[in-house]
Amino acid sequence: MQAEKLNHRESEKVVRRKNAGMPPNVQENNIYMKLFKNIPRSDLEMVFPNTEVRFRFFDKLRLGL
């Protein structure tokens, strides 16, 4: 706000515009990755230790079809 010299209301508008493309169910305590092919599990564990890979039901259904 200080760098742009905006008041509180204007800065909220800027944040809303920047977040407009994000889905409504995004949570900040989750990590969202794009789906790439052939990523070895060991590489994922090296980058993100102590994590578990889970799929949403819709993703499992789409993968199965």
N, CA, C, O and CB atoms as a CASP TS submission, in Angstrom:
PFRMAT TS
TARGET T0000
AUTHOR 0000-0000-0000
METHOD Language model
MODEL 1
PARENT N/A
ATOM      1  N   MET     1       0.819  -1.183   0.000  1.00  0.00           N
ATOM      2  CA  MET     1       0.000   0.000   0.000  1.00  0.00           C
ATOM      3  C   MET     1       0.865   1.249   0.000  1.00  0.00           C
ATOM      4  O   MET     1       0.563   2.228  -0.683  1.00  0.00           O
ATOM      5  CB  MET     1      -0.933  -0.003   1.192  1.00  0.00           C
ATOM      6  N   GLN     2       1.940   1.205   0.770  1.00  0.00           N
ATOM      7  CA  GLN     2       2.780   2.391   0.855  1.00  0.00           C
ATOM      8  C   GLN     2       3.528   2.650  -0.438  1.00  0.00           C
ATOM      9  O   GLN     2       3.655   3.798  -0.865  1.00  0.00           O
ATOM     10  CB  GLN     2       3.758   2.255   1.993  1.00  0.00           C
ATOM     11  N   ALA     3       4.026   1.590  -1.066  1.00  0.00           N
ATOM     12  CA  ALA     3       4.793   1.768  -2.297  1.00  0.00           C
ATOM     13  C   ALA     3       3.914   2.310  -3.413  1.00  0.00           C
ATOM     14  O   ALA     3       4.355   3.147  -4.200  1.00  0.00           O
ATOM     15  CB  ALA     3       5.431   0.446  -2.727  1.00  0.00           C
ATOM     16  N   GLU     4       2.670   1.837  -3.486  1.00  0.00           N
ATOM     17  CA  GLU     4       1.746   2.282  -4.524  1.00  0.00           C
ATOM     18  C   GLU     4       0.960   3.520  -4.111  1.00  0.00           C
ATOM     19  O   GLU     4       0.266   4.124  -4.929  1.00  0.00           O
ATOM     20  CB  GLU     4       0.790   1.167  -4.873  1.00  0.00           C
ATOM     21  N   LYS     5       1.069   3.893  -2.846  1.00  0.00           N
ATOM     22  CA  LYS     5       0.339   5.036  -2.285  1.00  0.00           C
ATOM     23  C   LYS     5      -1.169   4.877  -2.457  1.00  0.00           C
ATOM     24  O   LYS     5      -1.860   5.761  -2.963  1.00  0.00           O
ATOM     25  CB  LYS     5       0.803   6.339  -2.945  1.00  0.00           C
ATOM     26  N   LEU     6      -1.656   3.705  -2.013  1.00  0.00           N
ATOM     27  CA  LEU     6      -3.078   3.393  -2.100  1.00  0.00           C
ATOM     28  C   LEU     6      -3.685   3.367  -0.705  1.00  0.00           C
ATOM     29  O   LEU     6      -3.010   3.065   0.279  1.00  0.00           O
ATOM     30  CB  LEU     6      -3.302   2.043  -2.814  1.00  0.00           C
ATOM     31  N   ASN     7      -4.960   3.687  -0.638  1.00  0.00           N
ATOM     32  CA  ASN     7      -5.634   3.539   0.645  1.00  0.00           C
ATOM     33  C   ASN     7      -6.107   2.092   0.781  1.00  0.00           C
ATOM     34  O   ASN     7      -5.921   1.286  -0.130  1.00  0.00           O
ATOM     35  CB  ASN     7      -6.831   4.537   0.772  1.00  0.00           C
ATOM     36  N   HIS     8      -6.711   1.771   1.909  1.00  0.00           N
ATOM     37  CA  HIS     8      -7.096   0.396   2.206  1.00  0.00           C
ATOM     38  C   HIS     8      -8.103  -0.149   1.191  1.00  0.00           C
ATOM     39  O   HIS     8      -7.961  -1.285   0.736  1.00  0.00           O
ATOM     40  CB  HIS     8      -7.677   0.311   3.608  1.00  0.00           C
ATOM     41  N   ARG     9      -9.089   0.619   0.840  1.00  0.00           N
ATOM     42  CA  ARG     9     -10.129   0.177  -0.092  1.00  0.00           C
ATOM     43  C   ARG     9      -9.545  -0.098  -1.478  1.00  0.00           C
ATOM     44  O   ARG     9      -9.882  -1.107  -2.097  1.00  0.00           O
ATOM     45  CB  ARG     9     -11.243   1.231  -0.189  1.00  0.00           C
ATOM     46  N   GLU    10      -8.682   0.779  -1.968  1.00  0.00           N
ATOM     47  CA  GLU    10      -8.080   0.596  -3.285  1.00  0.00           C
ATOM     48  C   GLU    10      -7.153  -0.616  -3.306  1.00  0.00           C
ATOM     49  O   GLU    10      -7.102  -1.341  -4.300  1.00  0.00           O
ATOM     50  CB  GLU    10      -7.311   1.851  -3.695  1.00  0.00           C
ATOM     51  N   SER    11      -6.425  -0.838  -2.224  1.00  0.00           N
ATOM     52  CA  SER    11      -5.525  -1.992  -2.179  1.00  0.00           C
ATOM     53  C   SER    11      -6.319  -3.296  -2.150  1.00  0.00           C
ATOM     54  O   SER    11      -5.873  -4.291  -2.720  1.00  0.00           O
ATOM     55  CB  SER    11      -4.598  -1.907  -0.952  1.00  0.00           C
ATOM     56  N   GLU    12      -7.483  -3.318  -1.501  1.00  0.00           N
ATOM     57  CA  GLU    12      -8.325  -4.517  -1.514  1.00  0.00           C
ATOM     58  C   GLU    12      -8.821  -4.809  -2.926  1.00  0.00           C
ATOM     59  O   GLU    12      -8.908  -5.971  -3.321  1.00  0.00           O
ATOM     60  CB  GLU    12      -9.519  -4.351  -0.556  1.00  0.00           C
ATOM     61  N   LYS    13      -9.142  -3.776  -3.684  1.00  0.00           N
ATOM     62  CA  LYS    13      -9.566  -3.964  -5.066  1.00  0.00           C
ATOM     63  C   LYS    13      -8.437  -4.573  -5.904  1.00  0.00           C
ATOM     64  O   LYS    13      -8.676  -5.453  -6.731  1.00  0.00           O
ATOM     65  CB  LYS    13     -10.018  -2.627  -5.673  1.00  0.00           C
ATOM     66  N   VAL    14      -7.223  -4.105  -5.685  1.00  0.00           N
ATOM     67  CA  VAL    14      -6.074  -4.630  -6.427  1.00  0.00           C
ATOM     68  C   VAL    14      -5.873  -6.106  -6.107  1.00  0.00           C
ATOM     69  O   VAL    14      -5.631  -6.908  -7.009  1.00  0.00           O
ATOM     70  CB  VAL    14      -4.795  -3.829  -6.094  1.00  0.00           C
ATOM     71  N   VAL    15      -5.969  -6.467  -4.842  1.00  0.00           N
ATOM     72  CA  VAL    15      -5.793  -7.866  -4.439  1.00  0.00           C
ATOM     73  C   VAL    15      -6.897  -8.730  -5.025  1.00  0.00           C
ATOM     74  O   VAL    15      -6.624  -9.834  -5.496  1.00  0.00           O
ATOM     75  CB  VAL    15      -5.776  -7.996  -2.904  1.00  0.00           C
ATOM     76  N   ARG    16      -8.126  -8.261  -5.009  1.00  0.00           N
ATOM     77  CA  ARG    16      -9.239  -9.025  -5.591  1.00  0.00           C
ATOM     78  C   ARG    16      -9.038  -9.260  -7.081  1.00  0.00           C
ATOM     79  O   ARG    16      -9.322 -10.347  -7.583  1.00  0.00           O
ATOM     80  CB  ARG    16     -10.563  -8.298  -5.357  1.00  0.00           C
ATOM     81  N   ARG    17      -8.547  -8.242  -7.793  1.00  0.00           N
ATOM     82  CA  ARG    17      -8.303  -8.387  -9.223  1.00  0.00           C
ATOM     83  C   ARG    17      -7.209  -9.411  -9.501  1.00  0.00           C
ATOM     84  O   ARG    17      -7.309 -10.192 -10.447  1.00  0.00           O
ATOM     85  CB  ARG    17      -7.926  -7.044  -9.833  1.00  0.00           C
ATOM     86  N   LYS    18      -6.159  -9.407  -8.671  1.00  0.00           N
ATOM     87  CA  LYS    18      -5.063 -10.352  -8.876  1.00  0.00           C
ATOM     88  C   LYS    18      -5.485 -11.777  -8.545  1.00  0.00           C
ATOM     89  O   LYS    18      -4.991 -12.720  -9.161  1.00  0.00           O
ATOM     90  CB  LYS    18      -3.860  -9.956  -8.030  1.00  0.00           C
ATOM     91  N   ASN    19      -6.390 -11.952  -7.583  1.00  0.00           N
ATOM     92  CA  ASN    19      -6.836 -13.285  -7.190  1.00  0.00           C
ATOM     93  C   ASN    19      -8.063 -13.753  -7.960  1.00  0.00           C
ATOM     94  O   ASN    19      -8.593 -14.823  -7.661  1.00  0.00           O
ATOM     95  CB  ASN    19      -7.132 -13.307  -5.719  1.00  0.00           C
ATOM     96  N   ALA    20      -8.521 -13.007  -8.918  1.00  0.00           N
ATOM     97  CA  ALA    20      -9.754 -13.333  -9.636  1.00  0.00           C
ATOM     98  C   ALA    20      -9.641 -14.637 -10.418  1.00  0.00           C
ATOM     99  O   ALA    20     -10.642 -15.335 -10.577  1.00  0.00           O
ATOM    100  CB  ALA    20     -10.119 -12.205 -10.579  1.00  0.00           C
ATOM    101  N   GLY    21      -8.463 -14.983 -10.907  1.00  0.00           N
ATOM    102  CA  GLY    21      -8.302 -16.191 -11.689  1.00  0.00           C
ATOM    103  C   GLY    21      -8.154 -17.453 -10.869  1.00  0.00           C
ATOM    104  O   GLY    21      -8.158 -18.551 -11.426  1.00  0.00           O
ATOM    105  N   MET    22      -8.022 -17.326  -9.554  1.00  0.00           N
ATOM    106  CA  MET    22      -7.829 -18.500  -8.707  1.00  0.00           C
ATOM    107  C   MET    22      -9.160 -19.167  -8.392  1.00  0.00           C
ATOM    108  O   MET    22     -10.160 -18.478  -8.193  1.00  0.00           O
ATOM    109  CB  MET    22      -7.114 -18.114  -7.411  1.00  0.00           C
ATOM    110  N   PRO    23      -9.189 -20.489  -8.343  1.00  0.00           N
ATOM    111  CA  PRO    23     -10.425 -21.184  -7.967  1.00  0.00           C
ATOM    112  C   PRO    23     -10.815 -20.855  -6.529  1.00  0.00           C
ATOM    113  O   PRO    23      -9.948 -20.534  -5.716  1.00  0.00           O
ATOM    114  CB  PRO    23     -10.261 -22.707  -8.136  1.00  0.00           C
ATOM    115  N   PRO    24     -12.093 -20.928  -6.203  1.00  0.00           N
ATOM    116  CA  PRO    24     -12.542 -20.525  -4.869  1.00  0.00           C
ATOM    117  C   PRO    24     -12.148 -21.487  -3.754  1.00  0.00           C
ATOM    118  O   PRO    24     -12.164 -21.098  -2.586  1.00  0.00           O
ATOM    119  CB  PRO    24     -14.019 -20.373  -4.873  1.00  0.00           C
ATOM    120  N   ASN    25     -11.794 -22.733  -4.076  1.00  0.00           N
ATOM    121  CA  ASN    25     -11.494 -23.698  -3.029  1.00  0.00           C
ATOM    122  C   ASN    25      -9.997 -23.852  -2.753  1.00  0.00           C
ATOM    123  O   ASN    25      -9.595 -24.842  -2.142  1.00  0.00           O
ATOM    124  CB  ASN    25     -12.072 -25.027  -3.397  1.00  0.00           C
ATOM    125  N   VAL    26      -9.175 -22.921  -3.176  1.00  0.00           N
ATOM    126  CA  VAL    26      -7.741 -22.983  -2.937  1.00  0.00           C
ATOM    127  C   VAL    26      -7.468 -22.614  -1.490  1.00  0.00           C
ATOM    128  O   VAL    26      -7.950 -21.596  -0.993  1.00  0.00           O
ATOM    129  CB  VAL    26      -6.971 -22.046  -3.903  1.00  0.00           C
ATOM    130  N   GLN    27      -6.676 -23.466  -0.811  1.00  0.00           N
ATOM    131  CA  GLN    27      -6.315 -23.220   0.577  1.00  0.00           C
ATOM    132  C   GLN    27      -4.816 -23.003   0.662  1.00  0.00           C
ATOM    133  O   GLN    27      -4.053 -23.617  -0.084  1.00  0.00           O
ATOM    134  CB  GLN    27      -6.758 -24.392   1.490  1.00  0.00           C
ATOM    135  N   GLU    28      -4.393 -22.136   1.562  1.00  0.00           N
ATOM    136  CA  GLU    28      -2.987 -21.794   1.630  1.00  0.00           C
ATOM    137  C   GLU    28      -2.140 -22.853   2.324  1.00  0.00           C
ATOM    138  O   GLU    28      -0.915 -22.805   2.218  1.00  0.00           O
ATOM    139  CB  GLU    28      -2.828 -20.492   2.330  1.00  0.00           C
ATOM    140  N   ASN    29      -2.748 -23.816   3.038  1.00  0.00           N
ATOM    141  CA  ASN    29      -1.943 -24.839   3.690  1.00  0.00           C
ATOM    142  C   ASN    29      -1.721 -26.061   2.793  1.00  0.00           C
ATOM    143  O   ASN    29      -1.131 -27.042   3.244  1.00  0.00           O
ATOM    144  CB  ASN    29      -2.605 -25.265   4.985  1.00  0.00           C
ATOM    145  N   ASN    30      -2.173 -26.028   1.548  1.00  0.00           N
ATOM    146  CA  ASN    30      -1.958 -27.099   0.582  1.00  0.00           C
ATOM    147  C   ASN    30      -0.982 -26.642  -0.485  1.00  0.00           C
ATOM    148  O   ASN    30      -0.808 -25.447  -0.723  1.00  0.00           O
ATOM    149  CB  ASN    30      -3.287 -27.538  -0.055  1.00  0.00           C
ATOM    150  N   ILE    31      -0.348 -27.616  -1.122  1.00  0.00           N
ATOM    151  CA  ILE    31       0.545 -27.325  -2.239  1.00  0.00           C
ATOM    152  C   ILE    31      -0.135 -27.845  -3.492  1.00  0.00           C
ATOM    153  O   ILE    31      -0.504 -29.018  -3.551  1.00  0.00           O
ATOM    154  CB  ILE    31       1.970 -27.974  -2.040  1.00  0.00           C
ATOM    155  N   TYR    32      -0.305 -27.006  -4.481  1.00  0.00           N
ATOM    156  CA  TYR    32      -0.953 -27.390  -5.720  1.00  0.00           C
ATOM    157  C   TYR    32       0.098 -27.465  -6.806  1.00  0.00           C
ATOM    158  O   TYR    32       0.837 -26.510  -7.045  1.00  0.00           O
ATOM    159  CB  TYR    32      -2.077 -26.398  -6.100  1.00  0.00           C
ATOM    160  N   MET    33       0.155 -28.610  -7.459  1.00  0.00           N
ATOM    161  CA  MET    33       1.139 -28.807  -8.518  1.00  0.00           C
ATOM    162  C   MET    33       0.410 -29.070  -9.819  1.00  0.00           C
ATOM    163  O   MET    33      -0.658 -29.681  -9.839  1.00  0.00           O
ATOM    164  CB  MET    33       2.104 -29.971  -8.181  1.00  0.00           C
ATOM    165  N   LYS    34       0.994 -28.607 -10.887  1.00  0.00           N
ATOM    166  CA  LYS    34       0.466 -28.930 -12.192  1.00  0.00           C
ATOM    167  C   LYS    34       0.745 -30.396 -12.467  1.00  0.00           C
ATOM    168  O   LYS    34       1.739 -30.941 -11.987  1.00  0.00           O
ATOM    169  CB  LYS    34       1.078 -28.025 -13.288  1.00  0.00           C
ATOM    170  N   LEU    35      -0.107 -31.024 -13.219  1.00  0.00           N
ATOM    171  CA  LEU    35       0.049 -32.439 -13.511  1.00  0.00           C
ATOM    172  C   LEU    35       1.041 -32.619 -14.660  1.00  0.00           C
ATOM    173  O   LEU    35       0.769 -32.244 -15.801  1.00  0.00           O
ATOM    174  CB  LEU    35      -1.315 -33.081 -13.857  1.00  0.00           C
ATOM    175  N   PHE    36       2.184 -33.196 -14.338  1.00  0.00           N
ATOM    176  CA  PHE    36       3.192 -33.497 -15.339  1.00  0.00           C
ATOM    177  C   PHE    36       3.303 -35.011 -15.451  1.00  0.00           C
ATOM    178  O   PHE    36       2.989 -35.728 -14.500  1.00  0.00           O
ATOM    179  CB  PHE    36       4.569 -32.850 -14.978  1.00  0.00           C
ATOM    180  N   LYS    37       3.735 -35.489 -16.576  1.00  0.00           N
ATOM    181  CA  LYS    37       3.893 -36.924 -16.759  1.00  0.00           C
ATOM    182  C   LYS    37       5.269 -37.369 -16.275  1.00  0.00           C
ATOM    183  O   LYS    37       6.254 -36.636 -16.368  1.00  0.00           O
ATOM    184  CB  LYS    37       3.692 -37.308 -18.235  1.00  0.00           C
ATOM    185  N   ASN    38       5.302 -38.578 -15.762  1.00  0.00           N
ATOM    186  CA  ASN    38       6.554 -39.277 -15.444  1.00  0.00           C
ATOM    187  C   ASN    38       7.448 -38.558 -14.436  1.00  0.00           C
ATOM    188  O   ASN    38       8.659 -38.476 -14.642  1.00  0.00           O
ATOM    189  CB  ASN    38       7.326 -39.493 -16.696  1.00  0.00           C
ATOM    190  N   ILE    39       6.886 -38.045 -13.371  1.00  0.00           N
ATOM    191  CA  ILE    39       7.695 -37.495 -12.286  1.00  0.00           C
ATOM    192  C   ILE    39       7.929 -38.628 -11.298  1.00  0.00           C
ATOM    193  O   ILE    39       6.969 -39.138 -10.720  1.00  0.00           O
ATOM    194  CB  ILE    39       6.995 -36.251 -11.595  1.00  0.00           C
ATOM    195  N   PRO    40       9.173 -39.035 -11.090  1.00  0.00           N
ATOM    196  CA  PRO    40       9.429 -40.118 -10.139  1.00  0.00           C
ATOM    197  C   PRO    40       9.045 -39.704  -8.716  1.00  0.00           C
ATOM    198  O   PRO    40       9.247 -38.559  -8.311  1.00  0.00           O
ATOM    199  CB  PRO    40      10.909 -40.530 -10.187  1.00  0.00           C
ATOM    200  N   ARG    41       8.489 -40.654  -7.972  1.00  0.00           N
ATOM    201  CA  ARG    41       8.068 -40.387  -6.598  1.00  0.00           C
ATOM    202  C   ARG    41       9.252 -39.935  -5.744  1.00  0.00           C
ATOM    203  O   ARG    41       9.092 -39.095  -4.858  1.00  0.00           O
ATOM    204  CB  ARG    41       7.419 -41.637  -5.984  1.00  0.00           C
ATOM    205  N   SER    42      10.434 -40.485  -6.006  1.00  0.00           N
ATOM    206  CA  SER    42      11.605 -40.096  -5.215  1.00  0.00           C
ATOM    207  C   SER    42      11.944 -38.620  -5.419  1.00  0.00           C
ATOM    208  O   SER    42      12.394 -37.956  -4.485  1.00  0.00           O
ATOM    209  CB  SER    42      12.814 -40.970  -5.586  1.00  0.00           C
ATOM    210  N   ASP    43      11.734 -38.100  -6.627  1.00  0.00           N
ATOM    211  CA  ASP    43      11.978 -36.672  -6.868  1.00  0.00           C
ATOM    212  C   ASP    43      10.978 -35.816  -6.107  1.00  0.00           C
ATOM    213  O   ASP    43      11.345 -34.780  -5.552  1.00  0.00           O
ATOM    214  CB  ASP    43      11.905 -36.355  -8.369  1.00  0.00           C
ATOM    215  N   LEU    44       9.716 -36.238  -6.077  1.00  0.00           N
ATOM    216  CA  LEU    44       8.717 -35.494  -5.318  1.00  0.00           C
ATOM    217  C   LEU    44       9.048 -35.493  -3.831  1.00  0.00           C
ATOM    218  O   LEU    44       8.887 -34.479  -3.153  1.00  0.00           O
ATOM    219  CB  LEU    44       7.326 -36.085  -5.546  1.00  0.00           C
ATOM    220  N   GLU    45       9.516 -36.643  -3.326  1.00  0.00           N
ATOM    221  CA  GLU    45       9.861 -36.724  -1.908  1.00  0.00           C
ATOM    222  C   GLU    45      11.076 -35.879  -1.579  1.00  0.00           C
ATOM    223  O   GLU    45      11.192 -35.370  -0.464  1.00  0.00           O
ATOM    224  CB  GLU    45      10.112 -38.164  -1.508  1.00  0.00           C
ATOM    225  N   MET    46      11.988 -35.722  -2.536  1.00  0.00           N
ATOM    226  CA  MET    46      13.165 -34.891  -2.292  1.00  0.00           C
ATOM    227  C   MET    46      12.766 -33.410  -2.221  1.00  0.00           C
ATOM    228  O   MET    46      13.275 -32.668  -1.380  1.00  0.00           O
ATOM    229  CB  MET    46      14.225 -35.115  -3.400  1.00  0.00           C
ATOM    230  N   VAL    47      11.879 -32.996  -3.081  1.00  0.00           N
ATOM    231  CA  VAL    47      11.453 -31.597  -3.117  1.00  0.00           C
ATOM    232  C   VAL    47      10.492 -31.290  -1.965  1.00  0.00           C
ATOM    233  O   VAL    47      10.591 -30.241  -1.329  1.00  0.00           O
ATOM    234  CB  VAL    47      10.786 -31.275  -4.468  1.00  0.00           C
ATOM    235  N   PHE    48       9.558 -32.217  -1.703  1.00  0.00           N
ATOM    236  CA  PHE    48       8.554 -32.035  -0.654  1.00  0.00           C
ATOM    237  C   PHE    48       8.632 -33.189   0.337  1.00  0.00           C
ATOM    238  O   PHE    48       7.859 -34.140   0.227  1.00  0.00           O
ATOM    239  CB  PHE    48       7.130 -31.936  -1.262  1.00  0.00           C
ATOM    240  N   PRO    49       9.551 -33.131   1.308  1.00  0.00           N
ATOM    241  CA  PRO    49       9.661 -34.242   2.265  1.00  0.00           C
ATOM    242  C   PRO    49       8.447 -34.303   3.196  1.00  0.00           C
ATOM    243  O   PRO    49       7.797 -33.292   3.460  1.00  0.00           O
ATOM    244  CB  PRO    49      10.950 -34.104   3.096  1.00  0.00           C
ATOM    245  N   ASN    50       8.163 -35.493   3.677  1.00  0.00           N
ATOM    246  CA  ASN    50       7.060 -35.739   4.626  1.00  0.00           C
ATOM    247  C   ASN    50       5.709 -35.309   4.067  1.00  0.00           C
ATOM    248  O   ASN    50       4.896 -34.722   4.780  1.00  0.00           O
ATOM    249  CB  ASN    50       7.321 -35.005   5.937  1.00  0.00           C
ATOM    250  N   THR    51       5.474 -35.598   2.806  1.00  0.00           N
ATOM    251  CA  THR    51       4.182 -35.285   2.205  1.00  0.00           C
ATOM    252  C   THR    51       3.536 -36.566   1.712  1.00  0.00           C
ATOM    253  O   THR    51       4.199 -37.593   1.565  1.00  0.00           O
ATOM    254  CB  THR    51       4.336 -34.269   1.047  1.00  0.00           C
ATOM    255  N   GLU    52       2.258 -36.501   1.463  1.00  0.00           N
ATOM    256  CA  GLU    52       1.576 -37.641   0.865  1.00  0.00           C
ATOM    257  C   GLU    52       0.836 -37.149  -0.369  1.00  0.00           C
ATOM    258  O   GLU    52       0.195 -36.098  -0.355  1.00  0.00           O
ATOM    259  CB  GLU    52       0.598 -38.322   1.881  1.00  0.00           C
ATOM    260  N   VAL    53       0.938 -37.925  -1.425  1.00  0.00           N
ATOM    261  CA  VAL    53       0.315 -37.551  -2.687  1.00  0.00           C
ATOM    262  C   VAL    53      -1.113 -38.093  -2.676  1.00  0.00           C
ATOM    263  O   VAL    53      -1.327 -39.289  -2.475  1.00  0.00           O
ATOM    264  CB  VAL    53       1.128 -38.100  -3.917  1.00  0.00           C
ATOM    265  N   ARG    54      -2.082 -37.215  -2.892  1.00  0.00           N
ATOM    266  CA  ARG    54      -3.484 -37.613  -2.914  1.00  0.00           C
ATOM    267  C   ARG    54      -4.136 -37.030  -4.154  1.00  0.00           C
ATOM    268  O   ARG    54      -3.757 -35.961  -4.634  1.00  0.00           O
ATOM    269  CB  ARG    54      -4.223 -37.148  -1.628  1.00  0.00           C
ATOM    270  N   PHE    55      -5.107 -37.742  -4.655  1.00  0.00           N
ATOM    271  CA  PHE    55      -5.906 -37.275  -5.773  1.00  0.00           C
ATOM    272  C   PHE    55      -7.321 -37.018  -5.288  1.00  0.00           C
ATOM    273  O   PHE    55      -7.820 -37.721  -4.409  1.00  0.00           O
ATOM    274  CB  PHE    55      -5.894 -38.296  -6.937  1.00  0.00           C
ATOM    275  N   ARG    56      -7.956 -36.027  -5.852  1.00  0.00           N
ATOM    276  CA  ARG    56      -9.375 -35.824  -5.585  1.00  0.00           C
ATOM    277  C   ARG    56     -10.157 -36.906  -6.320  1.00  0.00           C
ATOM    278  O   ARG    56      -9.650 -37.501  -7.271  1.00  0.00           O
ATOM    279  CB  ARG    56      -9.840 -34.396  -6.024  1.00  0.00           C
ATOM    280  N   PHE    57     -11.377 -37.162  -5.888  1.00  0.00           N
ATOM    281  CA  PHE    57     -12.197 -38.195  -6.501  1.00  0.00           C
ATOM    282  C   PHE    57     -12.382 -37.927  -7.990  1.00  0.00           C
ATOM    283  O   PHE    57     -12.300 -38.850  -8.801  1.00  0.00           O
ATOM    284  CB  PHE    57     -13.554 -38.282  -5.806  1.00  0.00           C
ATOM    285  N   PHE    58     -12.630 -36.672  -8.356  1.00  0.00           N
ATOM    286  CA  PHE    58     -12.833 -36.318  -9.762  1.00  0.00           C
ATOM    287  C   PHE    58     -11.589 -36.632 -10.585  1.00  0.00           C
ATOM    288  O   PHE    58     -11.700 -37.103 -11.717  1.00  0.00           O
ATOM    289  CB  PHE    58     -13.194 -34.831  -9.897  1.00  0.00           C
ATOM    290  N   ASP    59     -10.394 -36.375 -10.022  1.00  0.00           N
ATOM    291  CA  ASP    59      -9.159 -36.653 -10.745  1.00  0.00           C
ATOM    292  C   ASP    59      -8.963 -38.153 -10.917  1.00  0.00           C
ATOM    293  O   ASP    59      -8.512 -38.597 -11.973  1.00  0.00           O
ATOM    294  CB  ASP    59      -7.961 -36.041 -10.015  1.00  0.00           C
ATOM    295  N   LYS    60      -9.293 -38.940  -9.898  1.00  0.00           N
ATOM    296  CA  LYS    60      -9.188 -40.397 -10.016  1.00  0.00           C
ATOM    297  C   LYS    60     -10.152 -40.906 -11.096  1.00  0.00           C
ATOM    298  O   LYS    60      -9.799 -41.769 -11.899  1.00  0.00           O
ATOM    299  CB  LYS    60      -9.487 -41.082  -8.650  1.00  0.00           C
ATOM    300  N   LEU    61     -11.349 -40.370 -11.100  1.00  0.00           N
ATOM    301  CA  LEU    61     -12.345 -40.780 -12.084  1.00  0.00           C
ATOM    302  C   LEU    61     -11.892 -40.423 -13.497  1.00  0.00           C
ATOM    303  O   LEU    61     -12.025 -41.226 -14.420  1.00  0.00           O
ATOM    304  CB  LEU    61     -13.697 -40.127 -11.781  1.00  0.00           C
ATOM    305  N   ARG    62     -11.367 -39.238 -13.656  1.00  0.00           N
ATOM    306  CA  ARG    62     -10.893 -38.797 -14.975  1.00  0.00           C
ATOM    307  C   ARG    62      -9.695 -39.632 -15.427  1.00  0.00           C
ATOM    308  O   ARG    62      -9.586 -39.961 -16.608  1.00  0.00           O
ATOM    309  CB  ARG    62     -10.514 -37.300 -14.940  1.00  0.00           C
ATOM    310  N   LEU    63      -8.810 -39.973 -14.518  1.00  0.00           N
ATOM    311  CA  LEU    63      -7.652 -40.790 -14.839  1.00  0.00           C
ATOM    312  C   LEU    63      -8.085 -42.198 -15.217  1.00  0.00           C
ATOM    313  O   LEU    63      -7.503 -42.806 -16.115  1.00  0.00           O
ATOM    314  CB  LEU    63      -6.676 -40.829 -13.661  1.00  0.00           C
ATOM    315  N   GLY    64      -9.107 -42.724 -14.537  1.00  0.00           N
ATOM    316  CA  GLY    64      -9.595 -44.063 -14.825  1.00  0.00           C
ATOM    317  C   GLY    64     -10.294 -44.178 -16.168  1.00  0.00           C
ATOM    318  O   GLY    64     -10.258 -45.226 -16.813  1.00  0.00           O
ATOM    319  N   LEU    65     -10.925 -43.097 -16.578  1.00  0.00           N
ATOM    320  CA  LEU    65     -11.634 -43.106 -17.868  1.00  0.00           C
ATOM    321  C   LEU    65     -10.634 -42.942 -18.982  1.00  0.00           C
ATOM    322  O   LEU    65     -11.012 -42.921 -20.153  1.00  0.00           O
ATOM    323  CB  LEU    65     -12.707 -41.987 -17.935  1.00  0.00           C
TER
END
